[in-house]
Amino acid sequence: MTEPAGGTSPEKSAGDEAELAREQKATAPDLVPANDPEVATEAAAPATDHGDGPRHAAEPASPGFGRMVLDNIYSANTVTVTILAFLLSLVVGAVLIVLSNSDLAGEYGYFFSAPGTVLGDSWTAISEAYANLFKGAVFDPATISGAIDGTNSWSQAFAPISETLTYTAPLIFTGLAVALAFRGGLFNIGAQGQAIMGAICGAVVGFAVHLPYGLHLIAALLGALAGGALWAAIVGLLKARAGAHEVIVTIMLNNVALLFLGWLINQKGVHDPARSDAISKNVLKTAQLPTIPGVDHSVVRVHLGIVVGVLVAAGVAWLLTRSTIGFELRAVGANPAAARTAGMSVGRTYVLVMLLSGALGGLGGAMMVLGTTASSLTGQVTANIGFDGITVALLGRGKPWGVVASALLFGALHAGGNRMQSYSHIAIDLVIVVQAVIVIFIAAPALVKAIFRLRAARTSGTPTSLAKGW
């Protein structure tokens, strides 16, 4: 078809009109009708950048670093809840300090007559108690000044932190024992019994076997490790083969281990013939953990166990996050059914978890009998380090480095509590109460969130419970 002379085709005419309309919108937007459908479509469409020009609409600015820090502080995340739980426990402890002081309790009878006096005396009692707690756990400024002036030794200046580290060493091992079982889906309440068996085996190797220095210590540590591991293996086998609940089995084995210890230390060959009370022979010097040279060992008691504890914590952290065994352990702990479907042996993992957990608990017992706390077996040689390890693992959220930090905190509370009892005449039971309150608030984070009106924390993934039933 030929184009008519002196005219244009309908297609060309329509294209020219559309082009003129676009030019008019670009050069004189005020002249475009408000009800133009193209304008409405362009207004509704989001502005995009195709790389050939600047963006028409800027993205919202991301919050600054300071704002992000404040958001994290005021959210109910793990660190915030843990710190606030500790502060709340100190507040509860302060109330108990006032209530346990008979003089202060009498003053509150005339509180409204002289409130300033009553509150002032209460603050003095609380601050003095917590000051002595700090001086017994970290350092005493008076002894530091005395060491500088030469009026007392540097051993006295470092004695508080030495006591804290001495208490910390066994708690690291028992805390790791409980935490590792947590990550594998088991609740190991038997760290106390495993520590007892570790102390027994380590001490027997320490006084019954004669080896050169260095080798003797290694043999004693391996004996303690094997004792705790074999004791815990009973729990793993019963769990894997018979479905026995680990909580019930470990509680019973704690009692068996304690009674076995009481029987053993009175047997010939183990009992110290020079003593009439229930106590074993002394561990030989070649099997004891070395201490810091050149200091007064009656004052500075810290030994190599604290270094071994940190190294073992690093090894557990690597095991959980970098090894195939650690992956299977965490998978079984998170979802045994899914792990079984994926081809993992849940029963074998349970046995392995308890073996490793018991080995760590046994090393905790070794710290008590091969270190500077004791050098022979008695009925209370391990104190309550196994039960304290449960609290340490809970406060550390089942993470190896969290366990180290919480063990250090609990070691400081134990060391400072001794001075607080001596100087402020406040029972060391207050430390136990503070620990219990920490556990209460850690186990009930919603309570801390409600008290401080914290916002819900942002989660990057699905949280994993520490153990079944938690």
C-alpha positions as a printed Julia matrix, in Angstrom:
470×3 Matrix{Float64}:
  0.0     0.0     0.0
  1.29    3.47   -0.92
  1.17    6.36    1.49
 -1.36    9.05    0.51
  0.18   12.18   -0.91
  0.42   15.07    1.46
 -0.7    12.9     4.47
  0.66   10.55    7.16
 -0.18    7.0     8.16
 -2.34    6.41   11.24
  0.51    4.49   12.94
  2.98    7.32   12.44
  0.47    9.91   13.61
 -0.2     7.99   16.82
  3.53    7.57   17.49
  4.18   11.28   16.99
  1.39   12.21   19.4
  2.78    9.87   22.11
  6.28   11.32   21.65
  4.95   14.89   21.93
  3.05   13.95   25.1
  6.2    12.53   26.74
  8.21   15.62   25.84
  5.47   17.82   27.34
  5.56   15.84   30.62
  9.34   16.18   30.79
  9.53   19.92   29.99
  6.28   21.21   31.56
  4.99   18.76   34.17
  2.58   21.36   35.6
  0.59   21.33   32.34
 -0.07   17.58   32.52
 -3.58   16.71   33.77
 -3.69   15.22   37.28
 -5.77   12.27   36.07
 -3.27   11.24   33.39
 -3.0     7.4    33.67
  0.69    7.36   32.8
  1.47    9.82   35.58
 -0.42    7.66   38.06
  1.42    4.56   36.86
  4.83    6.22   37.16
  4.0     7.56   40.63
  2.94    4.12   41.85
  5.98    2.34   40.41
  9.07    2.33   42.68
 12.05    4.28   41.54
 14.82    2.0    40.3
 18.35    2.57   39.19
 19.23    0.84   35.9
 22.8     2.03   35.97
 22.24    4.92   33.5
 21.45    7.66   35.98
 21.16    8.65   39.63
 18.59    7.04   41.92
 15.29    8.9    42.16
 14.65    7.74   45.77
 17.31    7.22   48.46
 17.31    4.09   50.61
 16.67    4.55   54.36
 19.88    5.16   56.28
 21.2     2.25   58.34
 21.49    2.84   62.1
 24.83    4.03   63.37
 27.23    2.05   65.55
 26.13    3.79   68.74
 22.48    3.04   68.0
 23.27   -0.62   67.34
 25.13   -0.86   70.67
 22.19    0.66   72.55
 19.76   -1.68   70.8
 21.83   -4.66   71.89
 22.11   -3.38   75.46
 18.38   -2.85   75.82
 17.46   -6.17   74.19
 17.08   -9.46   76.04
 20.17  -11.08   74.52
 22.32  -13.64   76.3
 25.04  -11.24   77.48
 22.6    -8.64   78.8
 20.48  -11.21   80.65
 23.59  -12.79   82.21
 24.99   -9.47   83.44
 21.64   -8.32   84.79
 21.13  -11.69   86.52
 24.45  -11.22   88.31
 23.54   -7.66   89.34
 20.15   -8.8    90.62
 21.87  -11.51   92.66
 24.05   -8.84   94.28
 20.93   -6.85   95.15
 19.37   -9.92   96.75
 22.64  -10.51   98.6
 22.59   -6.92   99.88
 19.09   -7.45  101.28
 20.25  -10.62  103.02
 23.27   -8.8   104.49
 20.91   -6.29  106.11
 18.46   -8.93  107.32
 21.21  -11.11  108.81
 22.63   -8.2   110.84
 20.8    -8.09  114.15
 21.89   -4.5   114.87
 20.55   -3.27  111.53
 17.35   -5.21  111.99
 16.82   -3.39  115.29
 17.45    0.0   113.7
 14.7    -0.56  111.17
 12.26   -0.52  114.09
 12.63    3.29  114.21
 13.24    3.79  110.48
 10.77    6.67  110.12
 12.35    8.52  113.05
 15.86    8.58  111.56
 15.79    7.17  108.03
 19.14    8.71  107.12
 20.93    6.95  109.95
 19.35    3.57  109.17
 20.07    3.78  105.45
 23.61    5.03  106.1
 24.39    2.12  108.42
 22.87   -0.31  105.94
 25.0     1.07  103.11
 28.1     0.84  105.31
 27.45   -2.83  106.07
 26.72   -3.71  102.44
 29.66   -1.79  100.98
 32.06   -3.21  103.57
 30.94   -6.77  102.84
 31.27   -6.42   99.07
 34.56   -4.56   99.45
 35.99   -7.48  101.39
 34.56   -9.83   98.76
 36.52   -7.92   96.11
 39.69   -7.7    98.21
 39.66  -11.43   98.8
 39.06  -12.26   95.14
 41.05   -9.75   93.08
 43.44   -7.56   95.09
 43.68   -5.5    98.24
 44.95   -1.94   97.58
 46.61   -1.91  101.0
 48.78   -4.95  100.21
 49.66   -3.54   96.78
 50.83   -0.3    98.45
 52.67   -2.32  101.07
 54.47   -4.35   98.4
 55.57   -1.16   96.66
 56.73    0.39   99.94
 58.41   -2.84  101.04
 56.27   -3.38  104.16
 54.9    -6.7   102.86
 55.81   -9.16  100.12
 54.47   -9.34   96.59
 53.26  -12.83   97.42
 50.75  -11.26   99.8
 49.72   -8.79   97.1
 48.99  -11.56   94.59
 47.4   -13.91   97.11
 43.74  -12.92   96.33
 43.94  -13.51   92.58
 45.92  -16.68   93.28
 43.08  -18.0    95.44
 40.55  -17.14   92.73
 42.52  -19.04   90.09
 43.02  -21.99   92.45
 39.25  -22.27   92.94
 38.66  -21.69   89.21
 40.78  -24.56   87.87
 38.59  -27.53   88.94
 35.4   -25.62   88.09
 36.56  -25.22   84.49
 36.79  -29.0    84.1
 33.51  -29.89   85.82
 31.76  -27.04   84.0
 33.06  -28.31   80.66
 31.96  -31.83   81.6
 28.38  -30.7    82.13
 28.4   -28.31   79.15
 29.66  -30.94   76.72
 26.89  -33.3    77.79
 24.4   -30.44   77.37
 25.47  -29.96   73.77
 25.0   -33.68   73.15
 21.45  -33.61   74.51
 22.26  -35.18   77.9
 21.95  -33.71   81.38
 25.03  -34.92   83.24
 24.37  -34.41   86.94
 27.08  -36.97   87.67
 30.09  -34.64   87.41
 30.44  -34.92   91.19
 30.78  -38.71   91.07
 33.09  -38.52   88.06
 35.29  -36.01   89.91
 35.43  -38.35   92.91
 36.5   -41.29   90.76
 39.04  -39.1    89.0
 40.47  -37.97   92.33
 40.67  -41.6    93.54
 42.46  -42.87   90.44
 44.76  -39.87   90.24
 45.72  -40.1    93.91
 46.33  -43.87   93.81
 48.66  -43.45   90.83
 50.22  -40.5    92.65
 51.25  -42.39   95.8
 51.37  -46.04   94.67
 53.37  -45.68   91.44
 56.95  -44.4    91.38
 57.97  -42.61   88.2
 60.31  -39.73   87.3
 59.11  -36.16   87.66
 56.97  -35.16   84.68
 56.07  -38.7    83.66
 54.55  -39.3    87.07
 52.33  -36.24   86.77
 51.2   -37.25   83.27
 50.43  -40.77   84.5
 48.4   -39.42   87.43
 46.42  -37.1    85.15
 45.75  -39.92   82.7
 44.63  -42.11   85.6
 42.17  -39.43   86.73
 40.95  -38.98   83.17
 40.38  -42.72   82.75
 38.62  -43.03   86.11
 36.09  -40.32   85.31
 35.59  -41.52   81.73
 34.91  -45.15   82.69
 32.52  -44.07   85.46
 30.54  -41.93   83.01
 30.63  -44.64   80.33
 28.27  -46.67   82.49
 25.67  -43.91   82.05
 26.22  -43.73   78.3
 25.88  -47.47   77.82
 22.71  -47.67   79.9
 21.27  -44.73   77.98
 22.15  -46.2    74.58
 21.24  -49.84   75.25
 18.43  -49.72   77.81
 17.07  -46.2    77.42
 17.82  -45.43   81.09
 17.45  -41.74   81.93
 20.86  -40.19   82.5
 19.64  -37.96   85.35
 18.51  -40.88   87.5
 21.6   -42.98   86.74
 24.08  -40.17   87.42
 22.43  -39.24   90.72
 22.71  -42.84   91.91
 26.31  -43.12   90.74
 27.2   -39.96   92.67
 26.19  -41.72   95.88
 28.0   -44.91   94.9
 31.22  -42.99   94.2
 31.03  -41.13   97.52
 30.46  -44.33   99.5
 33.23  -46.08   97.6
 35.62  -43.27   98.5
 34.69  -43.54  102.18
 35.34  -47.29  102.12
 38.58  -47.12  100.11
 40.48  -44.64  102.26
 40.22  -47.0   105.23
 41.7   -49.99  103.39
 45.19  -51.29  103.93
 47.6   -49.99  101.32
 45.57  -46.81  100.84
 45.06  -45.55  104.38
 47.91  -43.55  105.92
 49.28  -45.79  108.71
 50.56  -42.76  110.62
 47.03  -41.34  110.95
 44.05  -42.55  112.97
 41.43  -40.66  110.98
 40.06  -41.56  107.55
 42.73  -40.27  105.18
 44.91  -41.81  102.49
 48.63  -41.63  101.91
 50.04  -38.42  100.51
 50.57  -38.01   96.79
 54.27  -37.97   95.96
 55.85  -34.65   95.0
 56.66  -35.98   91.54
 52.93  -36.35   90.77
 51.82  -32.91   91.99
 51.04  -30.01   89.69
 53.87  -27.45   89.66
 53.38  -24.03   91.2
 54.91  -20.62   90.48
 58.59  -20.69   91.46
 60.1   -18.08   93.74
 56.99  -17.24   95.74
 55.65  -18.15   99.15
 53.6   -21.25   98.34
 51.7   -21.01  101.6
 50.22  -17.74  100.29
 50.28  -18.06   96.49
 48.7   -21.47   95.77
 47.89  -21.19   92.06
 49.29  -24.09   90.03
 49.58  -25.35   86.46
 46.0   -26.61   86.52
 44.59  -23.24   85.48
 46.73  -23.29   82.31
 45.69  -26.87   81.56
 42.04  -25.88   82.06
 42.24  -23.06   79.53
 43.98  -25.31   76.99
 41.36  -28.03   77.47
 38.6   -25.43   77.0
 40.21  -24.43   73.69
 40.31  -28.1    72.7
 36.63  -28.58   73.54
 35.75  -25.45   71.54
 37.63  -26.84   68.54
 35.99  -30.24   68.97
 32.49  -28.77   68.95
 32.93  -26.36   66.07
 35.66  -27.76   63.83
 35.46  -31.54   63.96
 33.17  -34.19   62.51
 32.65  -35.67   65.96
 31.55  -32.29   67.27
 29.09  -31.88   64.4
 27.53  -35.26   65.08
 27.42  -34.49   68.8
 25.58  -31.21   68.22
 23.27  -32.78   65.65
 22.24  -35.55   68.03
 21.79  -33.02   70.81
 19.58  -30.81   68.64
 17.39  -33.54   67.13
 18.17  -37.23   67.7
 15.48  -38.39   65.27
 16.81  -36.24   62.44
 20.38  -37.3    63.2
 19.34  -40.96   63.07
 17.6   -40.36   59.74
 20.79  -38.77   58.42
 22.68  -41.98   59.22
 24.28  -41.02   62.53
 24.45  -43.54   65.37
 22.64  -41.87   68.25
 23.57  -44.6    70.75
 27.25  -44.45   69.86
 27.17  -40.67   70.19
 25.61  -40.89   73.64
 28.37  -43.24   74.81
 31.05  -41.0    73.3
 29.57  -37.87   74.87
 29.54  -39.44   78.32
 33.08  -40.76   77.89
 34.37  -37.28   77.06
 32.25  -35.64   79.72
 33.43  -38.09   82.38
 37.06  -37.6    81.36
 36.68  -33.85   81.94
 35.0   -34.45   85.28
 37.81  -36.8    86.3
 40.39  -34.12   85.51
 38.43  -31.77   87.74
 38.89  -34.21   90.59
 42.6   -34.44   89.8
 42.92  -30.67   90.27
 41.72  -31.13   93.86
 44.15  -33.89   94.87
 47.18  -33.24   92.65
 47.21  -29.48   93.16
 47.64  -27.36   96.27
 44.15  -27.81   97.73
 44.93  -31.29   99.08
 47.55  -34.0    98.65
 45.61  -37.0    99.97
 42.15  -38.52   99.8
 39.53  -37.63  102.39
 35.77  -38.0   102.49
 35.31  -34.44  101.19
 38.34  -34.14   98.93
 36.31  -32.92   95.94
 34.03  -30.6    97.95
 31.07  -29.7    95.68
 32.93  -29.0    92.44
 30.7   -31.37   90.47
 27.47  -29.69   91.54
 29.02  -26.24   91.12
 29.97  -27.33   87.6
 26.27  -27.56   86.74
 25.83  -23.92   87.71
 28.99  -22.93   85.85
 27.81  -24.67   82.67
 24.39  -23.09   82.93
 25.81  -19.6    83.42
 28.24  -20.18   80.56
 25.33  -21.18   78.28
 27.01  -24.45   77.42
 29.81  -22.68   75.51
 33.45  -23.56   76.38
 34.66  -19.97   76.74
 31.49  -19.04   78.57
 32.28  -21.86   81.01
 35.78  -20.45   81.57
 34.36  -17.0    82.3
 31.66  -18.27   84.65
 34.18  -20.56   86.42
 36.37  -17.51   87.0
 33.39  -15.65   88.45
 32.47  -18.49   90.77
 36.1   -18.93   91.78
 36.19  -15.26   92.7
 33.0   -15.61   94.75
 34.47  -18.55   96.67
 37.8   -16.83   97.3
 36.24  -13.5    98.26
 33.64  -15.21  100.43
 36.35  -16.48  102.77
 37.61  -12.96  103.47
 34.08  -11.6   103.72
 33.33  -14.16  106.4
 36.52  -13.37  108.32
 36.44   -9.57  108.16
 32.74   -8.69  107.83
 31.44  -11.64  109.92
 28.99  -12.6   107.2
 28.47  -16.31  106.64
 29.99  -17.7   103.46
 26.56  -19.2   102.81
 25.74  -15.81  101.3
 27.94  -16.77   98.34
 25.86  -19.92   97.85
 22.7   -17.81   97.9
 24.14  -15.43   95.3
 25.0   -18.41   93.08
 21.49  -19.83   93.5
 19.86  -16.51   92.59
 22.06  -16.27   89.48
 20.82  -19.7    88.4
 17.2   -18.7    89.02
 17.44  -15.62   86.82
 19.47  -17.39   84.13
 16.93  -20.19   84.0
 14.07  -17.67   83.78
 15.23  -14.97   81.31
 11.64  -13.8    80.9
 11.76  -12.66   84.53
 14.83  -10.5    83.89
 13.21   -9.17   80.72
 10.07   -8.2    82.65
 11.97   -6.54   85.51
 14.09   -4.35   83.24
 11.5    -4.07   80.41
 13.94   -5.35   77.8
 13.03   -5.72   74.17
 13.01   -9.11   72.53
 16.43  -10.04   71.17
 16.96  -10.55   67.46
 17.76  -14.16   66.64
 19.82  -15.18   63.64
 18.63  -18.75   63.7
 16.7   -21.34   65.59
 18.05  -21.61   69.13
 19.2   -25.0    70.33
 18.26  -26.16   73.79
 21.06  -27.22   76.1
 19.51  -30.58   76.85
 16.23  -32.39   76.65
 13.6   -30.93   78.91
 15.34  -27.56   79.16
